Amino acid sequence: MYKLLFDLVFKRMDPERAHHLAFGWIRLIARVPVLRTFVAAVLAPRHKALRTEALGLRMHGPFGLAAGFDKNATGIDGLSMLGFDHVEIGTVTAMAQPGNPQQRLFRLVPDRALINRMGFNNEGSAAVAQRLGERRAAFRTVVGVNIGKTKIVPESEAVADYVTSTERLARHADYLVVNVSSPNTPGLRNLQATESLRPLLSAVREAADRSVTGRRVPLLVKIAPDLADADIDAVADLAVELGLDGIIATNTTIAREGLLSEPALTEHAGGLSGAPLKERSLDVLRRLYARVGDRITLVGVGGVTDAEDAWQRILAGATLVQGYSAFVYEGPFWSRAVHRGLAARLAASPYATLAEAVGADARPTGKAAA
């Protein structure tokens, strides 16, 4: 049914307009108590075996929606209704900004991929913090808050910019993510260098601790797949040194190798996401796990299309898995299919729990057992 709707309606529309239309329907349904309960019963059945503990939080399962879909925290209940175990909102910047000029989102249908150069379009951290503060949750879900640098703020003032967002948003976040890896804000990826990343993460950690008393807000950093291996190792070592809670691997890529879509589409500037990112993202995850082991939580994202992709991320060391681009192509039953597939793979594996499966491929007998 969704494939027909996609081919007849969404595929013919501007991708950003289609996103707003579909997201509007999701939010509308979630506002009707009886209807949202029915939809959740169909699309979000819970699997006891998939219950997950990560970042000091309990979740129904390991599969969540990556940042970028709900930039302004307007549809958390609707997305939870569809079965996502956690929803990461944002990226949110200290100041409101319109993002880059349209057209800024492109579908690469033969590649099951997207290219975006959105540019952190959002209402700003003050408005998003107010919305989160006023929210009355219809469903219990974990909410991550992803923060980035305001475009007009120079790199020399980036730390203060992130601190402003942290002070406003940390109290509303189940976990907080520092995004230094989008290719669509000039100079942002420079902040991944450890000499810049160390003071930034330290300042955000201090700001979160000042702003929130009574609990420790978990702090993660999201990195690019385009980092050299030595830089991945450096970020991993820094995360352990600073006592970071996790690393999200990975954001979108600027690479374009091996795509099937027409050059008129693939040559657009921006970050590529979806199926073509799968192998590189998985390689980065494996490298991180080899470096940090179980000392911090790893979140696998990038090219996650189905349950097998999610399972491979868990075996490679991810405690949590996120998706986004495949949601566009697979539709509202996607999360349910991933959960069912994960539950089946766990039941057929030698592992009693998902926690036992995390990183199994990195252990000497992991591949044989899996």
Secondary structure by P-SEA (a helix, b strand, c coil): caaaaaacccccccaaaaaaaaaaaaaaaaacaaaaaaaaaacbbbbcccbbbcccccccccbbbccccccccccaaaaaaacccbbbccccccccccccccccccccccccbbbbccccccccaaaaaaaaaacccccbbbbbbbbbbcccccccaaaaaaaaaaaaccccccbbbbcccccccccccccccaaaaaaaaaaaaaaaaaaccccccbbbbbbbccccaaaaaaaaaaaaaaccccccccccccccccccccccccccccccccccaaaaaaaaaaaaaaaccccbbbbbbcccccaaaaaaaaaacccbbbbcccccccccaaaaaaaaaaaaaaaacccccccccccccccccccccc
